[in-house]
């Protein structure tokens, strides 16, 4: 599931300066991701990125945010520090259910 496809969009009213108004995306809230016995761990190398790790683990690179949230990473880059140990949560269905519930995704 692409996390962007269901983000709510708010449109401002048109003004004389901006005939069409502005579009704003509502911020997503990410669920807490508890530790699980199913979690996997990797030591990052210089070629690792969050999207590639997500593809290897979940076969979906758009789920990189799960690894980022689980490891309290800043979220401003897909690149990771070589030598860093990352937790790869494997209970994806539970995480996605929590995400949908928190953000009222249908």
C-alpha atoms as an extended CHARMM CRD file, in Angstrom:
* protein
*
       106  EXT
         1         1  UNK       CA              0.0000000000        0.0000000000        0.0000000000  PROA      1               0.0000000000
         2         2  UNK       CA              1.3720000000        3.3790000000       -0.9510000000  PROA      2               0.0000000000
         3         3  UNK       CA              1.0920000000        5.5890000000        2.1270000000  PROA      3               0.0000000000
         4         4  UNK       CA              0.5720000000        8.6930000000       -0.0240000000  PROA      4               0.0000000000
         5         5  UNK       CA             -2.5020000000        7.5140000000       -1.9160000000  PROA      5               0.0000000000
         6         6  UNK       CA             -4.8810000000        8.0230000000        1.0000000000  PROA      6               0.0000000000
         7         7  UNK       CA             -3.5040000000       11.2030000000        2.5400000000  PROA      7               0.0000000000
         8         8  UNK       CA             -6.2600000000       13.7290000000        3.0260000000  PROA      8               0.0000000000
         9         9  UNK       CA             -5.9420000000       16.8890000000        0.9550000000  PROA      9               0.0000000000
        10        10  UNK       CA             -7.3120000000       20.2070000000        2.1870000000  PROA      10              0.0000000000
        11        11  UNK       CA             -7.9600000000       22.9340000000       -0.3560000000  PROA      11              0.0000000000
        12        12  UNK       CA             -8.0260000000       26.5670000000        0.6710000000  PROA      12              0.0000000000
        13        13  UNK       CA            -10.5970000000       28.9660000000       -0.6860000000  PROA      13              0.0000000000
        14        14  UNK       CA             -9.6990000000       30.9120000000       -3.8160000000  PROA      14              0.0000000000
        15        15  UNK       CA             -8.4500000000       34.4630000000       -3.3800000000  PROA      15              0.0000000000
        16        16  UNK       CA             -8.0060000000       37.2630000000       -5.9000000000  PROA      16              0.0000000000
        17        17  UNK       CA             -4.2590000000       36.5310000000       -5.8850000000  PROA      17              0.0000000000
        18        18  UNK       CA             -4.6840000000       32.7570000000       -6.1290000000  PROA      18              0.0000000000
        19        19  UNK       CA             -7.7250000000       31.9290000000       -8.2180000000  PROA      19              0.0000000000
        20        20  UNK       CA             -7.5800000000       28.1790000000       -7.5770000000  PROA      20              0.0000000000
        21        21  UNK       CA             -6.5710000000       28.2310000000       -3.9190000000  PROA      21              0.0000000000
        22        22  UNK       CA             -3.8490000000       26.0920000000       -2.4010000000  PROA      22              0.0000000000
        23        23  UNK       CA             -3.7480000000       22.3720000000       -1.7090000000  PROA      23              0.0000000000
        24        24  UNK       CA             -2.3700000000       21.1350000000        1.6040000000  PROA      24              0.0000000000
        25        25  UNK       CA             -1.7320000000       17.5550000000        2.6350000000  PROA      25              0.0000000000
        26        26  UNK       CA             -2.7140000000       16.5480000000        6.1460000000  PROA      26              0.0000000000
        27        27  UNK       CA              0.2270000000       15.1660000000        8.1410000000  PROA      27              0.0000000000
        28        28  UNK       CA              0.2990000000       11.4350000000        8.6900000000  PROA      28              0.0000000000
        29        29  UNK       CA              0.6930000000        9.9650000000       12.1370000000  PROA      29              0.0000000000
        30        30  UNK       CA              2.8400000000        6.8580000000       12.3270000000  PROA      30              0.0000000000
        31        31  UNK       CA              2.0890000000        4.0790000000       14.8030000000  PROA      31              0.0000000000
        32        32  UNK       CA              4.4600000000        2.9290000000       17.4960000000  PROA      32              0.0000000000
        33        33  UNK       CA              6.1160000000       -0.2650000000       16.3270000000  PROA      33              0.0000000000
        34        34  UNK       CA              6.6690000000       -2.6050000000       19.2720000000  PROA      34              0.0000000000
        35        35  UNK       CA              9.4850000000       -5.1260000000       19.3490000000  PROA      35              0.0000000000
        36        36  UNK       CA              8.5870000000       -8.6180000000       18.2080000000  PROA      36              0.0000000000
        37        37  UNK       CA             10.2720000000      -12.0170000000       18.1390000000  PROA      37              0.0000000000
        38        38  UNK       CA              9.7370000000      -11.9180000000       14.3580000000  PROA      38              0.0000000000
        39        39  UNK       CA             11.9290000000       -8.8070000000       13.9320000000  PROA      39              0.0000000000
        40        40  UNK       CA             15.0960000000       -9.1760000000       11.9010000000  PROA      40              0.0000000000
        41        41  UNK       CA             18.2810000000       -7.1990000000       12.3590000000  PROA      41              0.0000000000
        42        42  UNK       CA             20.8350000000       -6.0420000000        9.8080000000  PROA      42              0.0000000000
        43        43  UNK       CA             24.1540000000       -4.2460000000       10.0330000000  PROA      43              0.0000000000
        44        44  UNK       CA             24.1360000000       -1.5740000000        7.3140000000  PROA      44              0.0000000000
        45        45  UNK       CA             26.7960000000       -1.2700000000        4.6530000000  PROA      45              0.0000000000
        46        46  UNK       CA             27.6830000000        1.7260000000        2.5040000000  PROA      46              0.0000000000
        47        47  UNK       CA             25.3100000000        0.5290000000       -0.2330000000  PROA      47              0.0000000000
        48        48  UNK       CA             22.2360000000        0.1440000000        1.9780000000  PROA      48              0.0000000000
        49        49  UNK       CA             19.2640000000        2.4740000000        1.7770000000  PROA      49              0.0000000000
        50        50  UNK       CA             15.9240000000        2.2530000000        3.5550000000  PROA      50              0.0000000000
        51        51  UNK       CA             13.9600000000        1.7060000000        0.3440000000  PROA      51              0.0000000000
        52        52  UNK       CA             16.2530000000       -1.1460000000       -0.7060000000  PROA      52              0.0000000000
        53        53  UNK       CA             16.0370000000       -2.7480000000        2.7270000000  PROA      53              0.0000000000
        54        54  UNK       CA             12.2390000000       -2.4660000000        2.5920000000  PROA      54              0.0000000000
        55        55  UNK       CA             12.1560000000       -4.0750000000       -0.8390000000  PROA      55              0.0000000000
        56        56  UNK       CA             14.3500000000       -6.9530000000        0.3570000000  PROA      56              0.0000000000
        57        57  UNK       CA             12.2130000000       -7.5120000000        3.4610000000  PROA      57              0.0000000000
        58        58  UNK       CA              8.7010000000       -6.6960000000        2.2030000000  PROA      58              0.0000000000
        59        59  UNK       CA              8.9720000000       -6.6760000000       -1.6270000000  PROA      59              0.0000000000
        60        60  UNK       CA              7.6920000000       -3.0820000000       -1.4730000000  PROA      60              0.0000000000
        61        61  UNK       CA             10.1670000000       -0.1890000000       -1.3810000000  PROA      61              0.0000000000
        62        62  UNK       CA              7.4370000000        2.2990000000       -0.3850000000  PROA      62              0.0000000000
        63        63  UNK       CA              7.3690000000        0.7140000000        3.0800000000  PROA      63              0.0000000000
        64        64  UNK       CA             10.7720000000        2.2000000000        3.9490000000  PROA      64              0.0000000000
        65        65  UNK       CA              9.0400000000        4.3800000000        6.5310000000  PROA      65              0.0000000000
        66        66  UNK       CA              8.3360000000        1.3010000000        8.6900000000  PROA      66              0.0000000000
        67        67  UNK       CA             12.0550000000        0.6790000000        9.1190000000  PROA      67              0.0000000000
        68        68  UNK       CA             12.6330000000        4.3910000000        9.7300000000  PROA      68              0.0000000000
        69        69  UNK       CA              9.9340000000        4.6310000000       12.4160000000  PROA      69              0.0000000000
        70        70  UNK       CA             10.9860000000        1.3670000000       14.0830000000  PROA      70              0.0000000000
        71        71  UNK       CA             14.5370000000        2.6840000000       14.4460000000  PROA      71              0.0000000000
        72        72  UNK       CA             13.6860000000        6.3010000000       15.3430000000  PROA      72              0.0000000000
        73        73  UNK       CA             15.4980000000        7.6260000000       12.2860000000  PROA      73              0.0000000000
        74        74  UNK       CA             14.9390000000       11.2710000000       11.3220000000  PROA      74              0.0000000000
        75        75  UNK       CA             13.1330000000       10.4500000000        8.0540000000  PROA      75              0.0000000000
        76        76  UNK       CA             14.9430000000       13.0780000000        5.9940000000  PROA      76              0.0000000000
        77        77  UNK       CA             17.0180000000       10.6020000000        3.9900000000  PROA      77              0.0000000000
        78        78  UNK       CA             16.8250000000        7.0770000000        2.6420000000  PROA      78              0.0000000000
        79        79  UNK       CA             20.5370000000        6.5960000000        3.2850000000  PROA      79              0.0000000000
        80        80  UNK       CA             21.7620000000        4.9650000000        6.4740000000  PROA      80              0.0000000000
        81        81  UNK       CA             25.0590000000        5.1290000000        8.2860000000  PROA      81              0.0000000000
        82        82  UNK       CA             27.3380000000        2.1790000000        7.4970000000  PROA      82              0.0000000000
        83        83  UNK       CA             27.7930000000       -0.0420000000       10.5500000000  PROA      83              0.0000000000
        84        84  UNK       CA             24.4270000000        0.9550000000       12.0340000000  PROA      84              0.0000000000
        85        85  UNK       CA             22.2970000000       -1.9630000000       13.2600000000  PROA      85              0.0000000000
        86        86  UNK       CA             18.6890000000       -1.6420000000       12.1160000000  PROA      86              0.0000000000
        87        87  UNK       CA             15.6280000000       -3.5230000000       13.2620000000  PROA      87              0.0000000000
        88        88  UNK       CA             13.4230000000       -4.7380000000       10.4100000000  PROA      88              0.0000000000
        89        89  UNK       CA              9.8910000000       -5.3600000000       11.7680000000  PROA      89              0.0000000000
        90        90  UNK       CA              8.2220000000       -8.3160000000       10.0920000000  PROA      90              0.0000000000
        91        91  UNK       CA              4.6810000000       -7.9440000000       11.4750000000  PROA      91              0.0000000000
        92        92  UNK       CA              3.6710000000       -5.7360000000        8.5290000000  PROA      92              0.0000000000
        93        93  UNK       CA             -0.0560000000       -6.4720000000        8.6040000000  PROA      93              0.0000000000
        94        94  UNK       CA             -0.3490000000       -5.3360000000       12.2100000000  PROA      94              0.0000000000
        95        95  UNK       CA              1.6570000000       -2.1620000000       11.5000000000  PROA      95              0.0000000000
        96        96  UNK       CA             -0.4350000000       -1.3200000000        8.4370000000  PROA      96              0.0000000000
        97        97  UNK       CA             -3.6700000000       -1.9210000000       10.3690000000  PROA      97              0.0000000000
        98        98  UNK       CA             -2.4870000000        0.4750000000       13.0870000000  PROA      98              0.0000000000
        99        99  UNK       CA             -1.4620000000        3.0410000000       10.4460000000  PROA      99              0.0000000000
       100       100  UNK       CA             -4.8820000000        2.8610000000        8.7900000000  PROA      100             0.0000000000
       101       101  UNK       CA             -6.6930000000        3.1240000000       12.1230000000  PROA      101             0.0000000000
       102       102  UNK       CA             -4.6850000000        6.1280000000       13.3180000000  PROA      102             0.0000000000
       103       103  UNK       CA             -5.0430000000        7.9840000000       10.0030000000  PROA      103             0.0000000000
       104       104  UNK       CA             -8.5860000000        6.8180000000        9.2550000000  PROA      104             0.0000000000
       105       105  UNK       CA             -7.5180000000        5.3150000000        5.9380000000  PROA      105             0.0000000000
       106       106  UNK       CA            -10.2320000000        3.3150000000        4.2010000000  PROA      106             0.0000000000
